[in-house]
Each structure stands twice: as structure tokens, then as C-alpha cells.
């Protein structure tokens, strides 16, 4: 499978900061998805899995927050 690179011709955005926007969106999306997994584990009474997914959700939120901070600094410069 060939690797496709996008230098801004398709999206109009070749700025590497776009990657930060994508990363933040993915982290937030993951945090939302993990909430469903937590609810499933809670419904089954699996506390270990609930804790596992909550930790993963925390890390996704942390990644999103760090990405937002990095993007804000770059956009302010």
C-alpha cells in the first residue's frame, strides 16, 4: 500500500500545526468512546476493566489538554 503525503494541496493546510489539531480531536474522540466502554464494564460489574478504561480515558484527556496548550502557544507566536 503506497504512503500518501499531503503537502497542503488537498486540504489547503500544509502547516504542521494541523497535526496537533488532528491529535487533539482524536484524543477527545477516544475519551468519549472510552466512556461507552466504562459503562459496558460497569453494567457487567467488572471493576478492574472500569478502572483500566478510566485510566485510559484520563490519559486521552491529558493528551488533548497538552495538545491544546501546545497549539495555543504556537498560534499565539
Biotite code that builds the C-alpha atoms (Angstrom):
import biotite.structure as struc

atoms = struc.array([
    struc.Atom([0.000, 0.000, 0.000], chain_id="A", res_id=1, res_name="UNK", atom_name="CA", element="C"),
    struc.Atom([1.628, 3.291, -1.028], chain_id="A", res_id=2, res_name="UNK", atom_name="CA", element="C"),
    struc.Atom([2.039, 6.038, 1.508], chain_id="A", res_id=3, res_name="UNK", atom_name="CA", element="C"),
    struc.Atom([0.187, 9.212, 0.621], chain_id="A", res_id=4, res_name="UNK", atom_name="CA", element="C"),
    struc.Atom([1.625, 12.507, 1.733], chain_id="A", res_id=5, res_name="UNK", atom_name="CA", element="C"),
    struc.Atom([-0.381, 15.671, 1.804], chain_id="A", res_id=6, res_name="UNK", atom_name="CA", element="C"),
    struc.Atom([1.532, 18.893, 1.432], chain_id="A", res_id=7, res_name="UNK", atom_name="CA", element="C"),
    struc.Atom([-1.463, 21.188, 1.560], chain_id="A", res_id=8, res_name="UNK", atom_name="CA", element="C"),
    struc.Atom([-2.642, 20.665, -1.989], chain_id="A", res_id=9, res_name="UNK", atom_name="CA", element="C"),
    struc.Atom([-5.736, 18.689, -0.948], chain_id="A", res_id=10, res_name="UNK", atom_name="CA", element="C"),
    struc.Atom([-6.648, 20.231, 2.398], chain_id="A", res_id=11, res_name="UNK", atom_name="CA", element="C"),
    struc.Atom([-5.202, 23.660, 1.843], chain_id="A", res_id=12, res_name="UNK", atom_name="CA", element="C"),
    struc.Atom([-3.323, 23.182, 5.115], chain_id="A", res_id=13, res_name="UNK", atom_name="CA", element="C"),
    struc.Atom([0.300, 22.158, 4.928], chain_id="A", res_id=14, res_name="UNK", atom_name="CA", element="C"),
    struc.Atom([1.072, 23.700, 8.296], chain_id="A", res_id=15, res_name="UNK", atom_name="CA", element="C"),
    struc.Atom([2.358, 21.053, 10.728], chain_id="A", res_id=16, res_name="UNK", atom_name="CA", element="C"),
    struc.Atom([0.128, 22.556, 13.415], chain_id="A", res_id=17, res_name="UNK", atom_name="CA", element="C"),
    struc.Atom([-2.760, 20.865, 11.636], chain_id="A", res_id=18, res_name="UNK", atom_name="CA", element="C"),
    struc.Atom([-1.372, 17.598, 13.006], chain_id="A", res_id=19, res_name="UNK", atom_name="CA", element="C"),
    struc.Atom([-1.835, 18.936, 16.525], chain_id="A", res_id=20, res_name="UNK", atom_name="CA", element="C"),
    struc.Atom([-5.471, 19.737, 15.757], chain_id="A", res_id=21, res_name="UNK", atom_name="CA", element="C"),
    struc.Atom([-5.940, 16.171, 14.479], chain_id="A", res_id=22, res_name="UNK", atom_name="CA", element="C"),
    struc.Atom([-4.234, 14.739, 17.567], chain_id="A", res_id=23, res_name="UNK", atom_name="CA", element="C"),
    struc.Atom([-6.448, 16.732, 19.951], chain_id="A", res_id=24, res_name="UNK", atom_name="CA", element="C"),
    struc.Atom([-9.579, 15.655, 18.098], chain_id="A", res_id=25, res_name="UNK", atom_name="CA", element="C"),
    struc.Atom([-8.525, 12.011, 18.248], chain_id="A", res_id=26, res_name="UNK", atom_name="CA", element="C"),
    struc.Atom([-7.771, 12.208, 21.970], chain_id="A", res_id=27, res_name="UNK", atom_name="CA", element="C"),
    struc.Atom([-11.164, 13.760, 22.688], chain_id="A", res_id=28, res_name="UNK", atom_name="CA", element="C"),
    struc.Atom([-12.915, 11.238, 20.463], chain_id="A", res_id=29, res_name="UNK", atom_name="CA", element="C"),
    struc.Atom([-11.126, 8.439, 22.277], chain_id="A", res_id=30, res_name="UNK", atom_name="CA", element="C"),
    struc.Atom([-12.172, 9.845, 25.666], chain_id="A", res_id=31, res_name="UNK", atom_name="CA", element="C"),
    struc.Atom([-15.796, 9.811, 24.504], chain_id="A", res_id=32, res_name="UNK", atom_name="CA", element="C"),
    struc.Atom([-15.542, 6.262, 23.155], chain_id="A", res_id=33, res_name="UNK", atom_name="CA", element="C"),
    struc.Atom([-13.957, 5.069, 26.381], chain_id="A", res_id=34, res_name="UNK", atom_name="CA", element="C"),
    struc.Atom([-16.965, 6.356, 28.319], chain_id="A", res_id=35, res_name="UNK", atom_name="CA", element="C"),
    struc.Atom([-19.064, 3.780, 26.469], chain_id="A", res_id=36, res_name="UNK", atom_name="CA", element="C"),
    struc.Atom([-16.557, 1.081, 27.378], chain_id="A", res_id=37, res_name="UNK", atom_name="CA", element="C"),
    struc.Atom([-16.651, 2.162, 31.032], chain_id="A", res_id=38, res_name="UNK", atom_name="CA", element="C"),
    struc.Atom([-20.441, 1.955, 31.032], chain_id="A", res_id=39, res_name="UNK", atom_name="CA", element="C"),
    struc.Atom([-20.310, -1.528, 29.468], chain_id="A", res_id=40, res_name="UNK", atom_name="CA", element="C"),
    struc.Atom([-17.825, -2.717, 32.102], chain_id="A", res_id=41, res_name="UNK", atom_name="CA", element="C"),
    struc.Atom([-19.896, -1.167, 34.905], chain_id="A", res_id=42, res_name="UNK", atom_name="CA", element="C"),
    struc.Atom([-23.012, -2.906, 33.621], chain_id="A", res_id=43, res_name="UNK", atom_name="CA", element="C"),
    struc.Atom([-21.123, -6.207, 33.780], chain_id="A", res_id=44, res_name="UNK", atom_name="CA", element="C"),
    struc.Atom([-19.745, -5.429, 37.245], chain_id="A", res_id=45, res_name="UNK", atom_name="CA", element="C"),
    struc.Atom([-16.128, -5.627, 36.048], chain_id="A", res_id=46, res_name="UNK", atom_name="CA", element="C"),
    struc.Atom([-14.376, -3.134, 38.338], chain_id="A", res_id=47, res_name="UNK", atom_name="CA", element="C"),
    struc.Atom([-10.922, -3.993, 37.005], chain_id="A", res_id=48, res_name="UNK", atom_name="CA", element="C"),
    struc.Atom([-11.988, -3.129, 33.468], chain_id="A", res_id=49, res_name="UNK", atom_name="CA", element="C"),
    struc.Atom([-13.757, 0.032, 34.650], chain_id="A", res_id=50, res_name="UNK", atom_name="CA", element="C"),
    struc.Atom([-10.533, 1.202, 36.295], chain_id="A", res_id=51, res_name="UNK", atom_name="CA", element="C"),
    struc.Atom([-8.495, 0.279, 33.217], chain_id="A", res_id=52, res_name="UNK", atom_name="CA", element="C"),
    struc.Atom([-10.749, 2.249, 30.873], chain_id="A", res_id=53, res_name="UNK", atom_name="CA", element="C"),
    struc.Atom([-10.916, 5.207, 33.297], chain_id="A", res_id=54, res_name="UNK", atom_name="CA", element="C"),
    struc.Atom([-7.101, 5.355, 33.359], chain_id="A", res_id=55, res_name="UNK", atom_name="CA", element="C"),
    struc.Atom([-7.023, 5.230, 29.566], chain_id="A", res_id=56, res_name="UNK", atom_name="CA", element="C"),
    struc.Atom([-9.679, 7.946, 29.420], chain_id="A", res_id=57, res_name="UNK", atom_name="CA", element="C"),
    struc.Atom([-7.638, 10.104, 31.788], chain_id="A", res_id=58, res_name="UNK", atom_name="CA", element="C"),
    struc.Atom([-4.585, 9.743, 29.528], chain_id="A", res_id=59, res_name="UNK", atom_name="CA", element="C"),
    struc.Atom([-6.642, 10.674, 26.458], chain_id="A", res_id=60, res_name="UNK", atom_name="CA", element="C"),
    struc.Atom([-7.933, 13.795, 28.197], chain_id="A", res_id=61, res_name="UNK", atom_name="CA", element="C"),
    struc.Atom([-4.384, 14.620, 29.296], chain_id="A", res_id=62, res_name="UNK", atom_name="CA", element="C"),
    struc.Atom([-3.119, 14.254, 25.721], chain_id="A", res_id=63, res_name="UNK", atom_name="CA", element="C"),
    struc.Atom([-5.896, 16.510, 24.441], chain_id="A", res_id=64, res_name="UNK", atom_name="CA", element="C"),
    struc.Atom([-5.115, 19.156, 27.042], chain_id="A", res_id=65, res_name="UNK", atom_name="CA", element="C"),
    struc.Atom([-1.405, 19.075, 26.274], chain_id="A", res_id=66, res_name="UNK", atom_name="CA", element="C"),
    struc.Atom([-2.145, 19.309, 22.554], chain_id="A", res_id=67, res_name="UNK", atom_name="CA", element="C"),
    struc.Atom([-4.449, 22.293, 23.097], chain_id="A", res_id=68, res_name="UNK", atom_name="CA", element="C"),
    struc.Atom([-1.794, 24.063, 25.144], chain_id="A", res_id=69, res_name="UNK", atom_name="CA", element="C"),
    struc.Atom([0.869, 23.411, 22.512], chain_id="A", res_id=70, res_name="UNK", atom_name="CA", element="C"),
    struc.Atom([-1.407, 24.611, 19.727], chain_id="A", res_id=71, res_name="UNK", atom_name="CA", element="C"),
    struc.Atom([-2.336, 27.764, 21.656], chain_id="A", res_id=72, res_name="UNK", atom_name="CA", element="C"),
    struc.Atom([1.337, 28.625, 22.179], chain_id="A", res_id=73, res_name="UNK", atom_name="CA", element="C"),
    struc.Atom([2.107, 28.086, 18.506], chain_id="A", res_id=74, res_name="UNK", atom_name="CA", element="C"),
    struc.Atom([-0.866, 30.112, 17.289], chain_id="A", res_id=75, res_name="UNK", atom_name="CA", element="C"),
    struc.Atom([-0.019, 32.963, 19.626], chain_id="A", res_id=76, res_name="UNK", atom_name="CA", element="C"),
    struc.Atom([3.541, 33.186, 18.267], chain_id="A", res_id=77, res_name="UNK", atom_name="CA", element="C"),
])
